[in-house]
């Protein structure tokens, strides 16, 4: 091999060694990067799994609470379904109910404002009513405290019904007729019913409550009980107090749906009469407490 050929061979060998060295370095860097990427991916997967486990624990159904001893779930459910019907409309706009009942946006907003005032007044009225109840032998406040305030859905349905029945949709007049946004039911033993009602009336008047309306229907063939309405002197808000025996209260609950159906728009006179007949049949079996038909406000007793 000549000297020139030897030099060329050495040059080629050097280039080959350099190429192999560069390839080895690249392979090392690739291997290191691949391992790092795998570690990062594993960390993300573990983190995701941990997050998913935590999220699952948050949404996992919890065990239902045990019923409180002494509660009657069936009775509570029945009262709730009647006094707190489920809302069919939502939002701050117009309200829509069944059989074409509705409130415009303005009427709905006025209803919400009225309910806000009712809630404020209730905190002033309830302590006085409960003090009176506690002083009357055998008196029981049914639906207290859960159903003292009329639910928004029930209130709006009644307001919409009242507006639909008038020749014009007189909102102010209709709201003035809504006297049961705050309401109480006093259940009394049959033997002490008349005395209990008279004592409550007297104590209400002593407390400064002004009677707005007093309706005694114990002498009727239909609904039996006493529905009275009183104005609180501190807030000016009108509230309802109903007086019942156990039998008349049960009959009221049993006929409530019939009563509501009879008031819906579009129900024919024949249907209304049939619904009323069913109610009368139920109330006709209710015994009248002694002296109940003669209960009146003190100033009208003659």
C-alpha positions as CSV (number, residue, x, y, z in Angstrom):
1,X,0.0,0.0,0.0
2,X,1.4,3.3,-1.0
3,X,1.7,6.2,1.3
4,X,-1.1,8.1,-0.4
5,X,-3.5,5.1,-0.1
6,X,-2.5,4.6,3.6
7,X,-3.5,8.2,4.3
8,X,-6.9,7.9,2.6
9,X,-7.6,4.7,4.5
10,X,-6.8,6.3,7.8
11,X,-9.2,9.2,6.9
12,X,-12.0,6.9,6.1
13,X,-11.5,5.0,9.4
14,X,-11.6,8.2,11.4
15,X,-14.8,9.3,9.7
16,X,-16.4,5.9,10.5
17,X,-15.4,6.2,14.2
18,X,-16.9,9.7,14.4
19,X,-20.2,8.5,12.8
20,X,-20.5,5.6,15.2
21,X,-19.8,7.9,18.1
22,X,-22.5,10.4,17.0
23,X,-25.0,7.5,16.5
24,X,-24.3,6.1,20.0
25,X,-24.9,9.5,21.5
26,X,-28.2,10.0,19.7
27,X,-29.3,6.6,20.8
28,X,-28.5,7.3,24.4
29,X,-30.4,10.6,24.3
30,X,-33.4,8.9,22.6
31,X,-33.4,6.2,25.3
32,X,-33.2,8.7,28.1
33,X,-36.0,10.9,26.6
34,X,-38.2,7.8,26.0
35,X,-37.8,6.8,29.7
36,X,-38.6,10.3,30.9
37,X,-41.8,10.4,28.7
38,X,-42.9,7.1,30.1
39,X,-42.4,8.3,33.6
40,X,-44.4,11.4,33.0
41,X,-47.2,9.4,31.3
42,X,-47.3,7.0,34.3
43,X,-47.5,10.0,36.7
44,X,-50.4,11.5,34.7
45,X,-52.3,8.2,34.6
46,X,-51.8,7.7,38.4
47,X,-53.0,11.3,39.0
48,X,-56.0,10.8,36.8
49,X,-56.9,7.5,38.5
50,X,-56.6,9.2,41.9
51,X,-58.8,12.1,40.7
52,X,-61.4,9.8,39.3
53,X,-61.5,7.8,42.5
54,X,-62.0,11.0,44.5
55,X,-64.7,12.2,42.1
56,X,-66.5,8.9,42.4
57,X,-66.4,9.1,46.1
58,X,-68.1,12.5,45.9
59,X,-70.9,11.4,43.7
60,X,-71.4,7.9,45.2
61,X,-75.0,7.7,46.5
62,X,-75.2,8.1,50.2
63,X,-77.3,6.0,52.5
64,X,-80.8,7.4,53.1
65,X,-81.1,8.9,56.6
66,X,-83.0,6.8,59.1
67,X,-86.6,8.1,59.8
68,X,-86.9,10.1,63.0
69,X,-88.7,8.0,65.7
70,X,-92.3,9.0,66.0
71,X,-92.7,10.4,62.5
72,X,-95.6,9.2,60.3
73,X,-94.0,9.2,56.8
74,X,-97.3,8.4,55.0
75,X,-99.1,11.3,56.7
76,X,-96.2,13.7,56.1
77,X,-96.1,12.8,52.4
78,X,-99.8,13.3,52.0
79,X,-99.7,16.7,53.6
80,X,-96.7,17.7,51.6
81,X,-98.2,16.6,48.3
82,X,-101.3,18.8,49.0
83,X,-99.7,21.8,50.6
84,X,-96.4,21.8,48.7
85,X,-97.1,20.8,45.1
86,X,-94.2,20.4,42.8
87,X,-93.3,23.5,40.7
88,X,-94.3,23.3,37.0
89,X,-92.6,26.6,36.1
90,X,-89.4,28.2,37.0
91,X,-87.4,31.4,36.4
92,X,-88.2,35.0,36.8
93,X,-90.5,35.3,33.7
94,X,-94.1,34.3,33.2
95,X,-95.6,31.3,35.1
96,X,-97.7,28.6,33.5
97,X,-99.9,26.0,35.2
98,X,-102.4,23.4,34.1
99,X,-105.5,23.9,32.1
100,X,-104.3,27.2,30.7
101,X,-103.6,28.9,34.0
102,X,-100.9,31.5,33.7
103,X,-99.3,34.6,35.2
104,X,-97.6,37.3,33.1
105,X,-94.1,38.3,33.9
106,X,-95.4,41.3,35.8
107,X,-98.0,39.3,37.7
108,X,-95.4,36.6,38.5
109,X,-93.0,39.2,39.8
110,X,-95.7,40.8,42.0
111,X,-96.5,37.3,43.4
112,X,-92.9,36.9,44.4
113,X,-92.8,40.3,46.1
114,X,-96.0,39.4,48.0
115,X,-94.5,36.1,49.1
116,X,-91.4,37.9,50.3
117,X,-93.6,40.1,52.5
118,X,-95.5,37.1,53.8
119,X,-92.2,35.4,54.9
120,X,-91.2,38.5,56.8
121,X,-94.6,38.8,58.5
122,X,-94.7,35.1,59.4
123,X,-91.8,35.5,61.8
124,X,-93.8,38.1,63.7
125,X,-97.1,36.2,63.7
126,X,-96.1,32.7,64.5
127,X,-94.8,33.3,68.0
128,X,-98.1,34.8,69.0
129,X,-100.2,32.1,67.4
130,X,-98.1,29.3,69.1
131,X,-98.4,31.0,72.5
132,X,-102.2,31.0,72.1
133,X,-102.2,27.4,70.9
134,X,-100.2,26.3,74.0
135,X,-102.7,27.9,76.3
136,X,-105.7,26.1,74.7
137,X,-106.3,22.6,76.2
138,X,-105.9,19.8,73.7
139,X,-105.0,22.1,70.8
140,X,-102.6,20.9,68.1
141,X,-101.0,22.9,65.3
142,X,-101.2,20.7,62.2
143,X,-98.6,21.3,59.6
144,X,-96.4,23.5,61.8
145,X,-93.8,24.6,61.1
146,X,-93.3,23.1,57.6
147,X,-96.4,24.3,55.9
148,X,-97.1,27.7,57.6
149,X,-96.0,29.5,54.5
150,X,-98.0,28.7,51.4
151,X,-95.6,27.3,48.7
152,X,-94.9,29.6,45.7
153,X,-96.4,27.1,43.3
154,X,-99.6,26.7,45.3
155,X,-99.9,30.5,45.8
156,X,-99.4,31.3,42.1
157,X,-101.9,28.6,41.0
158,X,-104.5,30.2,43.3
159,X,-103.7,33.7,42.2
160,X,-103.8,32.6,38.5
161,X,-107.2,31.0,39.2
162,X,-108.6,34.1,40.8
163,X,-107.4,36.3,37.9
164,X,-108.9,33.9,35.4
165,X,-112.3,34.1,37.1
166,X,-112.7,37.9,37.0
167,X,-113.9,39.9,34.0
168,X,-110.6,41.7,34.0
169,X,-107.2,40.6,35.3
170,X,-107.2,43.0,38.3
171,X,-103.9,42.2,40.0
172,X,-104.3,44.4,43.0
173,X,-107.7,43.1,43.8
174,X,-106.6,39.5,43.3
175,X,-103.6,39.9,45.6
176,X,-105.8,41.6,48.2
177,X,-107.9,38.4,48.2
178,X,-104.9,36.2,48.9
179,X,-105.4,35.8,52.6
180,X,-103.7,32.5,53.2
181,X,-100.1,33.1,52.3
182,X,-99.5,32.5,56.0
183,X,-101.8,29.9,57.4
184,X,-102.3,27.8,60.5
185,X,-104.6,24.9,61.3
186,X,-105.7,24.3,64.9
187,X,-107.0,20.8,65.5
188,X,-109.1,20.4,68.7
189,X,-110.7,17.4,70.4
190,X,-114.4,17.1,69.5
191,X,-115.6,17.4,73.1
192,X,-113.6,20.6,73.7
193,X,-113.9,22.0,70.2
194,X,-116.3,24.9,70.9
195,X,-114.6,26.1,74.0
196,X,-111.2,25.8,72.3
197,X,-112.3,28.0,69.3
198,X,-113.9,30.6,71.6
199,X,-110.7,30.8,73.7
200,X,-108.5,31.2,70.7
201,X,-110.8,34.0,69.3
202,X,-110.6,35.8,72.6
203,X,-106.9,35.5,72.9
204,X,-106.4,36.6,69.3
205,X,-108.4,39.8,69.9
206,X,-106.4,40.4,73.1
207,X,-103.2,40.1,71.1
208,X,-104.5,42.9,68.8
209,X,-105.3,40.7,65.8
210,X,-108.1,42.2,63.8
211,X,-110.6,39.8,62.3
212,X,-111.1,40.2,58.5
213,X,-113.4,37.3,57.7
214,X,-115.0,34.5,59.8
215,X,-116.7,31.6,58.1
216,X,-118.4,28.8,60.1
217,X,-119.6,26.0,57.9
218,X,-120.4,23.4,60.5
219,X,-124.1,23.8,59.6
220,X,-123.4,23.1,55.9
221,X,-123.9,19.9,54.0
222,X,-120.6,20.4,52.4
223,X,-117.2,21.5,53.8
224,X,-117.2,21.5,57.6
225,X,-114.9,23.6,59.8
226,X,-114.2,27.2,60.6
227,X,-111.9,29.3,58.3
228,X,-111.0,32.7,59.9
229,X,-108.7,35.5,58.6
230,X,-106.9,38.0,60.8
231,X,-104.7,41.0,60.3
232,X,-101.5,41.3,62.2
233,X,-101.3,44.8,63.8
234,X,-97.5,44.9,63.5
235,X,-97.1,44.1,59.8
236,X,-100.6,44.6,58.4
237,X,-100.4,41.1,56.8
238,X,-103.5,39.0,56.8
239,X,-103.2,35.3,57.8
240,X,-105.6,32.4,58.0
241,X,-106.5,30.2,61.0
242,X,-108.6,27.1,60.4
243,X,-110.3,25.2,63.2
244,X,-110.9,21.5,62.8
245,X,-111.5,18.2,64.6
246,X,-109.6,15.1,63.6
247,X,-112.5,13.9,61.5
248,X,-113.1,17.3,59.7
249,X,-109.3,17.6,59.0
250,X,-109.1,14.2,57.5
251,X,-112.1,14.9,55.3
252,X,-110.5,18.2,54.2
253,X,-107.4,16.3,53.2
254,X,-109.4,13.6,51.4
255,X,-111.4,16.1,49.3
256,X,-108.6,18.6,48.5
257,X,-107.9,17.2,45.1
258,X,-111.6,17.2,44.2
259,X,-111.8,20.8,45.3
260,X,-108.9,21.8,43.1
261,X,-110.2,20.0,40.1
262,X,-113.6,21.8,40.4
263,X,-111.8,25.2,40.3
264,X,-109.8,24.6,37.1
265,X,-110.8,26.7,34.0
266,X,-112.7,24.8,31.4
267,X,-114.4,22.3,33.8
268,X,-118.0,22.0,32.8
269,X,-120.9,22.7,35.2
270,X,-121.8,19.0,35.2
271,X,-118.3,18.0,36.2
272,X,-118.2,20.7,38.9
273,X,-121.4,19.4,40.4
274,X,-120.2,15.8,40.3
275,X,-117.0,16.8,42.1
276,X,-119.0,18.7,44.6
277,X,-121.3,15.8,45.2
278,X,-118.3,13.6,46.0
279,X,-117.0,16.1,48.5
280,X,-120.4,16.4,50.1
281,X,-120.7,12.7,50.6
282,X,-117.4,12.6,52.5
283,X,-118.2,15.7,54.7
284,X,-121.7,14.4,55.3
285,X,-120.3,11.6,57.5
286,X,-118.5,14.0,59.8
287,X,-120.0,14.4,63.3
288,X,-120.6,18.0,64.5
289,X,-119.0,18.9,67.8
290,X,-121.5,20.1,70.4
291,X,-122.2,23.8,70.0
292,X,-120.0,24.2,66.9
293,X,-122.7,25.6,64.6
294,X,-123.3,28.5,67.0
295,X,-119.7,29.7,67.2
296,X,-119.4,33.4,66.1
297,X,-117.2,36.4,66.8
298,X,-118.0,38.0,70.2
299,X,-119.3,41.2,68.7
300,X,-121.9,39.3,66.6
301,X,-123.1,37.0,69.3
302,X,-126.7,37.9,70.1
